[in-house]
Amino acid sequence: MALAGGFAVVLALSLGWGYQLVRSLEQIEADSVTMHDAHVRGEQILLHVRTNVLLGSIYLRDAIIDGPSPRLEYYRLALSELRDEVEQSLRSYVPELASSVERDHWVRLQSELGEFWAARQLLLSDSAAGSQAQAAALLRQRVTLRRDAVLEMIDQLAALQAAGNRWRQGDTLLLYQRTRAQLLSIGVLSLAVALGIALMAFLSVRRLKRQIESGHASEQRHRNDTERLSARPRPA
């Protein structure tokens, strides 16, 4: 019963360790996938915002070069599409951010983008009604400053995301180390229990062997006594 109980303990420890190890590895894998997907998505959105802002600046420059013309409406529509794409991407991404620090930076980016698109609208109106010189001055004074502010904010967000990604990778490494420590501790415990069971089995076998040898010796003495009694001459 003792041996059976000991082996049951070892089996239970092994099963528990295996289950815990599988759960830990699954959690690490899920966290790694989530972290990677979030990082990649953030990079893609930042690249998309940067591309649309730069493309919007090109459209504004072309609108100034063309001056009041039928193509002005084309530029307005193109810039509106760029703005809508960016705003839609940010609306779907920002609420999903878990870090309040990152979320604050993204909200600031949305505010800077709002200023940029507002300057774009003002510039197009002036381009339609004023001279190219006035439009170019407005481009330098308002739109270029807003564009540079947006690009600077994008660079800050990219650096923040990179730092956050490194921090999350550190957490994943720490989780791996914790799992490895648990593995070692459970392995040592299982080995100690197994050695204890082996020692107990050895002592039990040696005790049984001594009992059997003692029983054989007692039986042999009893047989010898019986033979001696049988060998004595009977009285007449």
Secondary structure, DSSP 4 states (H G I P E B T S, - for coil): -HHHHHHHHHHHHHHHHHHHHHHHHHHHHHHHHHHHHHHHHHHHHHHHHHHHHHHHHHHHHHHHHH-SSTTHHHHHHHHHHHHHHHHHHHHHHGGG---HHHHHHHHHHHHHHHHHHHHHHHHHHHHHHS-HHHHHHHIIIIIHHHHHHHHHHHHHHHHHHHHHHHHHHHHHHHHHHHHHHHHHHHHHHHHHHHHHHHHHHHHHHHHHHHHHHHHHHHHHHHHHHHHHHHHSPPP-
